[in-house]
C-alpha cells in the first residue's frame, strides 16, 4: 500500500510541476495578477488529472488508517 502512495505522490508532484502559470512568480512579488483565462487542451487535462490524483492519494491515506 505504501508503494502505491509513493507512486501517486510522485505522479502528483510531476503533474503539478507540469502545469503552467501564466505570470510565474510575478504576482507573488507584488505584480498585477488581474488576468484570468479558461483552461483549454492539455492544461485542462493536467488540471483534471491533478484532481483525480489528489482524490486517489487521500483515499489511499484514509484506507491506510483503517
Secondary structure as UniProt FT lines:
FT   HELIX           2..18
FT   TURN            24..30
FT   HELIX           42..65
//
